[in-house]
């Protein structure tokens, strides 16, 4: 086991490194806030993330099970509807997931 002076020195050093690593992104982004590129990414990224998430979730969809296809299609339609209605990514994701789980677990259970 390390000795006490080593431990007493390691704690402030690790705290300083942790604080610096957490503060670094804020310090770096402070100068970028006025950038047109960062503003564009802030408006375009949520839609891009949703498309990537949808593609990732649908990539392994088994086309041989019609009940799974129907449950997934209904959940995707519900997710799109929720997003168009409330414009909330969190509500869309959670609502679509809940609808899919509910459909697969109850109506379309084997």
C-alpha positions as a printed NumPy array, in Angstrom:
array([[  0.   ,   0.   ,   0.   ],
       [  1.329,   3.488,  -0.843],
       [  2.569,   5.6  ,   2.007],
       [  0.634,   8.526,   3.476],
       [  2.689,  11.371,   1.918],
       [  2.228,   9.815,  -1.51 ],
       [ -1.534,   9.579,  -1.004],
       [ -1.708,  13.152,   0.336],
       [  0.089,  14.358,  -2.8  ],
       [ -1.91 ,  12.162,  -5.197],
       [ -5.315,  13.474,  -4.116],
       [ -4.724,  17.167,  -4.99 ],
       [ -2.917,  16.245,  -8.203],
       [ -5.766,  14.022,  -9.368],
       [ -8.314,  16.679,  -8.338],
       [ -6.427,  19.326, -10.342],
       [ -6.22 ,  17.091, -13.412],
       [ -9.921,  16.237, -13.167],
       [-10.927,  19.892, -12.766],
       [ -8.701,  20.933, -15.687],
       [-10.099,  18.265, -17.986],
       [-13.652,  19.298, -17.154],
       [-12.934,  23.022, -17.577],
       [-10.994,  22.653, -20.85 ],
       [-14.035,  22.215, -23.148],
       [-15.721,  25.307, -21.704],
       [-12.563,  27.369, -22.128],
       [-12.103,  26.148, -25.701],
       [-15.744,  26.717, -26.656],
       [-15.885,  30.214, -25.191],
       [-14.083,  31.547, -28.274],
       [-16.124,  29.431, -30.664],
       [-19.58 ,  30.575, -29.522],
       [-19.678,  33.374, -32.117],
       [-18.567,  31.059, -34.934],
       [-21.029,  30.516, -37.783],
       [-19.893,  26.9  , -38.08 ],
       [-20.667,  26.132, -34.437],
       [-24.064,  27.827, -34.786],
       [-24.825,  25.726, -37.883],
       [-23.778,  22.526, -36.109],
       [-25.982,  23.462, -33.163],
       [-29.008,  23.683, -35.43 ],
       [-28.204,  20.77 , -37.768],
       [-26.83 ,  18.169, -35.374],
       [-30.05 ,  17.211, -33.532],
       [-31.686,  16.112, -36.796],
       [-28.511,  14.316, -37.85 ],
       [-28.293,  12.507, -34.54 ],
       [-31.929,  11.415, -34.838],
       [-31.325,  10.035, -38.347],
       [-28.234,   8.124, -37.205],
       [-30.11 ,   6.772, -34.167],
       [-33.008,   5.643, -36.336],
       [-30.687,   3.959, -38.857],
       [-28.819,   2.225, -36.033],
       [-32.028,   0.957, -34.449],
       [-33.494,  -0.291, -37.728],
       [-30.339,  -1.891, -39.165],
       [-30.935,  -5.347, -37.659],
       [-34.674,  -5.457, -38.202],
       [-35.759,  -9.006, -39.023],
       [-37.903,  -8.867, -42.154],
       [-39.142, -12.425, -41.71 ],
       [-41.276, -11.595, -38.646],
       [-44.267,  -9.501, -39.764],
       [-45.441,  -8.763, -36.217],
       [-42.057,  -7.229, -35.346],
       [-42.108,  -5.204, -38.559],
       [-45.589,  -3.89 , -37.774],
       [-44.674,  -3.009, -34.177],
       [-41.537,  -1.221, -35.334],
       [-43.361,   0.619, -38.111],
       [-46.043,   1.801, -35.676],
       [-43.389,   2.92 , -33.201],
       [-41.498,   4.827, -35.916],
       [-44.7  ,   6.554, -37.038],
       [-45.503,   7.413, -33.415],
       [-41.975,   8.757, -32.885],
       [-42.219,  10.957, -35.96 ],
       [-45.687,  12.114, -34.924],
       [-44.537,  12.951, -31.404],
       [-41.576,  14.871, -32.757],
       [-43.655,  16.858, -35.231],
       [-46.225,  17.589, -32.527],
       [-43.954,  18.659, -29.646],
       [-40.499,  19.201, -31.275],
       [-38.854,  17.453, -28.338],
       [-36.174,  14.871, -29.072],
       [-36.38 ,  13.445, -25.568],
       [-40.154,  12.997, -25.746],
       [-39.887,  11.49 , -29.228],
       [-37.232,   8.964, -28.241],
       [-38.84 ,   7.961, -24.953],
       [-42.352,   7.869, -26.411],
       [-41.34 ,   5.826, -29.45 ],
       [-39.372,   3.41 , -27.287],
       [-42.256,   3.003, -24.843],
       [-44.725,   2.394, -27.661],
       [-42.447,  -0.169, -29.297],
       [-41.848,  -2.025, -26.03 ],
       [-45.548,  -1.983, -25.204],
       [-46.527,  -3.296, -28.649],
       [-43.894,  -6.033, -28.721],
       [-44.629,  -7.075, -25.13 ],
       [-48.425,  -7.158, -25.355],
       [-50.155,  -7.048, -28.737],
       [-47.447,  -8.692, -30.803],
       [-46.031, -11.101, -28.216],
       [-45.379, -14.617, -29.491]])
